[in-house]
Amino acid sequence: PSCEQQKYGILQEEFKSDAFRLLLVTIFFSTIRAPNPVEAIQDFFENFTTPLALAQANHRIVSAHLRRIPGVTWVDGKNMIKFAKSWVKCPPKPMAKTVHNFYTKGDDNLGWEIGHLWGVGAVAIDAWRIFCRDRLYGHVEENEWRSVVTDDPKLNAYLRWRKGKE
C-alpha cells in the first residue's frame, strides 16, 4: 500500500482499539489466508462480546463458530478459552510485567504487561507494543511502535509502511 492510505491492511489494524481482540486475532488468526476474514472474525466477536463471555463459553460452541471463519482449520476453541480465562483472571495493567526469556527485544527487559497471558509469544508481544501499549499507559502520542524489531513478516511490512508515512 502507498503511504497515502489510511490503513496498511493487516488484521491487527482492524482490532487495535480493543487489546483483547487484537491479541486474539494475533495469536489465533494472523495466519489466515482468506481474502477478507475481518467480517467473519467480527461475527465471531458478536457471539463472544467480552473476554468473560469467551472464558465461560463451551469449547464445542466456540469451535463451531471458529469453523465458520474462512481459512481457520487448526484453531481449537479450548485454547481460545484458556487465553480468555487468563485475561479475565489478570488483564494487562500498567507496571505489572512478566518476564519472557524468549523475548528480549526492546528497551524493556523487565517484562511485558501481557507476558503472563496464556498463548502469548513474540509476535503477540510485538503487536501489543505496536498497537496497544501506549494506550495502556495513557500516552496520547504513540511512540512504542518505533522501537519494535519484529521477526514477523506482516508486522515488519506494516512498520516499514508506517515509518514511510512520517
Phi, psi and omega in degrees: 000150179283161181292344180283340181291148180288325181233151177279320176116017175266157184304321184301328179298323182292336187240014186292341181281350180231105186301321179299311181293320179301315181292321176301314180298317182294315184288317190253337187241358188292345179264003180297135180248017178290152182301315181214082183279352187302313182298316180293322178292321177297323174301316178303314181290338174291331178277332180233082193284340182224163174303321180295318179300319178288320180298327183266359184284157174284132184297331178291322178292317178299313180298321178297319178292324179295323180295343178280348182273122181302132176090352180267112179235331188257350186286130181255131179302327180300319181292321176297320180295320177300316179298313181298319179296320179293326177293312181298317181297321184204083179293161180302138178227146177302138176069359175263100189238149176239131181284139173240118182297330182279347183242102181238020181279154175088181183277346189256084179272008179272357178121181184226150184295342180248005185298339181272349185285141181298132174087355182285129177232194185300316182294320177296318177296318177300313180297318177303313181295321182290316192251340191233329192300317180301320180294323179303323182268004177074020179286127179287316180267131181273119180235338185305320184303332183295334183262003181282130172240112186243153174265354181282123184300320182290316178293324178298315178297319177300315180297319176299317179298314183294321177295325178293335179287339184287000000 
